[in-house]
Amino acid sequence: MDAGAPGIAGADSDSRPIARTAEENYSGIWLSRYEFFSSSREQSFTAAHHVVLLQHGNRPHRPEPQPRLHQPGLPALPGPDRRPQRGPPVTWTEQTAPDGYYQGARYHGAIQLLVEPTGRRMAGKWVGFGKDFDVNTGTVGASDSWTPRQRRRTLERYSRVPDQQGPMTRTEYYDDPHAPEPNSLVVAASAVVTDDQGRVLMQRRADSGLWALPGGGMELSDTLPGTAVREVKEETGLDVEITGLVGTYTDPRHVIAYPDGEVRRQFNVCFRARLVGGTLTVSDESLALRWVAPADLDALEMHPTQRLRLSHFLEGRDAPYLG
């Protein structure tokens, strides 16, 4: 076995210790630490990496580039009495790097884990075949270590069921009687960024395929204008300066449903901003970035709430929109 062999299931929590019930979704990102024996080098190694697990019903699935989990059922779930319990083994497949020590060899095996009562740590053993099909085994553990924002973005990028191609999209509803009931409200900021030619910076979102303004959720260390500046930098590679306020957008008729069960009510503050530096770079949150002349914005496919913000910006209002 080589580093990167066994992987671990995940969970969705915030940075504070919390308890989970067996019915909760264990999708998330975990820091995996494991031990393996290299028969060709006749010594044991330890390694660590972050892995992603996506749970669809009771079927876990790890997206590329991590090995895939094939066995239905979580590795382990805490029971209603909160005592650690053992789940069915989960199989894994590892494709080693072509230019690495194992020269592209493929390995297979299984993992079985216990989840502690808080739902934030796992421990157990993996088993797999080594050289000449001898059986190797070793210890493995995992801890939930990523921030909610890191989990959110990774899960949005990779969430898909095993027999489908492409990412599951987030679903946006507006004034829809069939929309799910909101269960979350996140303060977010967006920005209408313009260059010296008056063109507007637009991104085509990876999670929906629609064109939108750059923006995202506020973090505890942010100011609201700082959120817009940071999000533009992370999503486009560009440095911007806030120059004004387009408006506030808090319409309760606009909700966004995510693959992990969160249904978020809109709460967005949209700023005006000008380009001051940086290099335009497509992030993993976008399919494309484009500077668009105002006359060409109508041709882009986007959600009505995005178009509303752009129309308020282009109207050149004396006062920001409040809604």
ABEGO torsion letter per residue (X at the ends): XBBGBBBBBBBBBBABBBBBBAABBABEBBBBBBBBBBAAAGBBBBBBBBBBBBBBEABBBBBOABBBBABBEBABBBBAAGBBBBBBBBBBBBBBBAABAAGGBBBBBBBBBBBBAAGABBBEBBBBBBBGGBBBBBBBBBBBABBAAAAAAAAAAABBBAABBEBBBBBBBBGBAABBBBABBBBBBBBBBBBAAGBBBBBBBAAAGBBBBBEEBBBAABBAAAAAAAAAAAAAGBBBBBAEBAEBBABAABBBBBAAGBBBBBBBBBBBBBBAEEBBBBBAABABBBBBBAAAAAABBBBAAAAAAAAAAAAGBABBBBX
